[in-house]
Amino acid sequence: MPLHSDIDLLNPPAELERTKHKLKRLVQSPNSFFMDVKCTGCFSMIIIDIGKQLGRKLLSGNLNLINITLPVVMFEPRSYLQKLADPWVHPRHLEAAAAAASPLARLQLCVAWFVAGLQHVFASWRKPFNPLLGETWQACTASGSSIFVEQVSHHPPVTAFHLQGPSGLFSFQGLSQPEVSFSAGGLKTNARGYRRITFASDGAVIEVVIEVVMEVMEISYPYYRICGLLSGQPHGLIKGKATLTDSRHNLTATVIFGPVPGATSRLLARADSFSDAAADAGVHSPRVEWLARLVLQNGMVPPSPLPQHKVQMPNSADKLADTGKAIEQAATLYDDYCRVITPENLLTEESEEVCAMLVECLELRRKWLFTPAANPEQRRHELEAAVPGEVDPQPFCYRPLPRSSHAYTMVDGVVRVWSDAGSMQAGGMATELFPLPGSAADFFTDMHRVLRYASLGPVKSFCHHRLMLLEQKFNLHVMLNADKEFLAQKSAPHRDFYNVRKVDTHIHHSACMHQKHLLRFIKSKLRKEPDELVIFRDGKWLTLKEVFESLRMTADGKWLTLKEVFESLRMTGYDLNVDTLDMHADKNTFHRFDKFNLKYNPFGQSRLREIFIKQDNLIRGRFLAELTRKDNLIRGRFLAELTREVFTDLEASKYQHAEMRISIYGRKQVEWDILAAWVVANNLASNNVVWLVQIPRLYNVYRDQGIIENYAQMLENIFLPLFEATVDPASHPQLHCFLSQVVGFDMVDDESKPERRPTKHSPLPQDWSSKHNAAFSYYAYHIYANLYTLNKLRESRGLNTFSFRPHAGEAGDIDHLVSALMLCENIAHGINLRKSPCLQYLFYMAQIGLCMSPLSNNSLFLDYHKNPFPAFFARGLSVSLSTDDPLQIHLTKEPLVEEYSVAAQIHLTKEPLVEEYSVAAQIHLTKEPLVEEYSVAAQIHLTKEPLVEEYSVAAQVWKLSSTDLCEVWKLSSTDLCEVARNGVLHSGFPHACKKHWVAAEYWRAGPEGNDIHKTNVPNLRMRFRYDTYQDEVRLLAGGASSYAAKKQQALARE
């Protein structure tokens, strides 16, 4: 029909409208072409208008409204293929389910994913267009999941769909055949077909195996109703039930929708039931409309219609347990936990450049750091082990390994390896098997670049601001969530601070016993074995008794017995006490590393040190082996006996472990065979102990003594025997066995000594014949480089590898910490990070472990109340507590817990009465120094001798600052357990043990890598750590990428 040009189409004349057929009128009215689908009246008229088609369908017996032709105004501008994917918008729950540690946790996460998407079903009231046969649609979510949908049948309409998770972690596939029928003033929709969630790993397929190679979970859907189409406002309801079935583990989750019988409110709700093992997992119940929000507390919902889940009034204990479980589930399911969110200002160009510099520093670490070929994720199939003995029941049993054809030689201070001798001679450096990431000159160049960045003002300001913000975020988190964390800990049965695994990641073997223990052992040997020949002095063989009776004698030469040693001291067993032993670090050792080393001499006599805490002596270290469980006149027998006693104490505590550090000096190559023979012969293996080898930086001492001529000789003495034992284990069978129990290498000495920072022009090791000692960074590179090649060689032969974990940052220049940043897995001490905000921030971003010993620092370099441990911990650095030297510092049987004890109860004032209750102690007087360490951290007594512990704390609080009131750490139970968890992760204990002690997937970040039933660390805390760390990662990545883009644009303009 032609239109008059002078007619207003929006407001036509009424006379003209009356002359037209109602279907051709321009004014909006029922049955006109200009109907408003949002208008309630128009929408109702549309439904009435399709009544004719409904009648025909009724007569034909086919009530499926999906095939009915509808006015176009009823449709939304999308296909059914697109609308089908609306509920799939939360794939993060399926990603978490793929990493779940148990079948029940996996099923719960699948339920969470299913329920979370239902709110999007009724995002639009209009109908999608029916897809054509063969029509496809695909999309990709922000998390990397891919969606593929295809219409595979037209009559009946069937849609196939497939949701694929990132990296194939999961898939959700099935067929959907929608059915729509008219029901009581509205529409009822249901989707027939099947739906299956599949979790895959390693490519193998089995049905529903959570350890997971492949797992399948079936889902049956409820039906939907759209009400209010003929009268009132349209609204959606979900009725019926949905069932998620894990048939392999006989688990079924039933989600029931609809009004709850007996409820006094008209609100709709649902209830879940978990069959079998899932019955006690807790209930996730929504309320307020059909799914307005998800509530995780039973007490907040109407009674459940399921008899096995009738809601009863819980007692206080049950309520606490239920609340704790709910909190843990909330953290695991990414729900709100009073998260601390701070608005981030836009980065300036200066800040973007700083981000680029920091990212460059982290890339340098990735370049240099040795990483094992098989990471924990690739070893996830390995079974858990409660103790190392389950991994290798006979660690010192020699298992023959054929000699390999590898050839090796030291070049410029680094051992190079070739496939065989012919390749070494023919190809030279070009054909070596395991090339290093760079030369010494490259390393020193990169080190100076990091030092230059760390010294820039904008970098210092940026990093200081970020560190302070991290600390304040933690303080806010504790204020908001401390009670929730406490309740979550209560929900973990059996676990508390006492029975979570604690590893002493920094303890020297020669000082692993406390003073009273050593004194008691010396008295015992003087009483039982006084006539044992122990030493040769002044041309004499002396017994132990003669050493003590006649140390001042100068008669003709003879071997001295133990009795003679003490007679030379003019002492008897009765005269000996802790004061005369004189091995405790006091105020005279502060900033005096030389005096601290002299404290290793019992009664101030070096010959007694040789007898009791040296393995290279006449009794071959038997005494030390007995005390701790090395080669002198008695072949270290005393030391071996002493070692066994320490091992026995650790084994009695069950949950305390230690990494003993024992020395190899590099004076001669035979040191390795002597040490290995001592360890193996005395069977010094324990489920609670692994070994680290420490290398003292004493080149200048050996050079002055004429033992070696240059620095390269020291490196040859240290590393060539290791390559020999790796290539041909039969050449050093005992060393081969001993190395299986070694987890890392340390580097020790007084860091406060002045040194010249190395450069790319520094002489090569074979040219370093100066009487001056090499710098820390020079030692660090050459030890790292040789370990790098050795580890690659051992990996190729299927043997264990070693981490590089030196003492660093206790004193001296910050270039020590830069070397550690680039080369080390974790370090001991690190207190000098407080002097460099840039390095501290980089250590946080790299999550480099800091094995800190505040009590040791208090005796040597830094007063306890100034120690940065609490600040590092709050900011999120990976810190753990360790003892260092219990012989000089601790006085109980549990020095590690003693360390925690002091850390938690420190409260230093100038008031003696307050000091009496302070826990900033410098010594420990109980039988359990390790427990005492933790005790101080909790402000309660944790050892077996609380009164002596009280004196211990009081004895260490007299070194006060000029302020009236010093810092109070006040670590909570959650804090202590988190520090203990860090200690396990820092340690070199086997992968299988960490799975048993921390979590089945301990290497993952956040709650996925934590099991509160093993660590007593709430998932709330782990979620907070993960979220704050990811915020920093995004900030740095965003700033660096923006800076790179602007730089690229500037170059393009030029």
Buried (B, 14 or more C-beta within 10 A) or exposed (E): EEEEEEEEEEEBEEEEBEEBEEEEBBEEBBBBEEBEBEEBEBBBBBBEBBEEBBEEBEEEEEBBBBBBEBEEBBBBEBBBBBBBBBBBBBBBBBBBBBBBBBBBBBBBBBBBBBBBBBBBBBEEBBBBBBBEEEBBBEBEBEEEBBBBBBBBEBEEBBBBBBBBBBEEBBBBBBBBBBBBBBBEBBBBBBBEBEBBBBBBBEEEEEEBBBBBBBBBBBBBBBBBBBBBBBEEEBBBBBBBBBBBBBEBBEBBBBBBBBBBEEBEEEBBBBBBBBBEBBEEBBBBBBBEBBBEEBBBBBEEBBBBBEEEBEBEEBEEEEBBBBBBBBBBBBBBBBBEBEBBEEEEEEBEEBBBBBBBBBBBBBEBBEEBBBEBEEEBEEEBEBEEBEBBBBBBEEBBEEEEBEEBEBBBEBBBBBBBBBBEEEBBEEEEEEBBBBBBBBBBEBBBEBBBBBBEBBEBEBBBBBBBEBBEBBBBBBEBBBEBBBEBBBBBBBBBEEBEBBEBBBBBBBBBBBBBBBBBBBBBBBBEBBEEBBEBBBBBBEEBBBBBBBBBBBBEBEEEEBBBBBBBBBBBBEBBBEEBEBEEBBBBBBEEBBEBBEBBEBBBBBBBBEBBBBBBBBBBBBBBBBBBBBBBBBBBBBBBBBBBBBBBBBBEBBBEBBBBBBBBBBBBBBBBBEBBBBBBBBBBBBEBBBBBBBBBBBBBBBBBBBBEEEBBEBBBBBBBBBBBBBBBBBBBBEEBBBBBBBBBBBBBBBBBBBBBBEBEBBBEEBBBBBEBBEEEBBBBBBBBBBBBBBBBBBBBBBBBEEBBBBBBBBBBBBBBBBBBBBBBBBBBBBBBBBBBBBEBBBBBBBBBBBBBBBBBBBBBBBBBBBBBBBBBBBBBBBBBBBBBBBBBBBBBBBBBBBBBBBBBBBBBBBBBBBEEEBBEBBBBBBBBBBBBBBBBBBBBBBBBBBBBBBEBBBBBBBBBBBBBEEEEBBBBBBBBBBBBBBBBBBBBBBBBBBBBBBBBBBBBBBBBEBBBBBBBEBBBBBBBBBBBBBBBBEBBEEBBEBBBBBBBEEEEEEEEEE
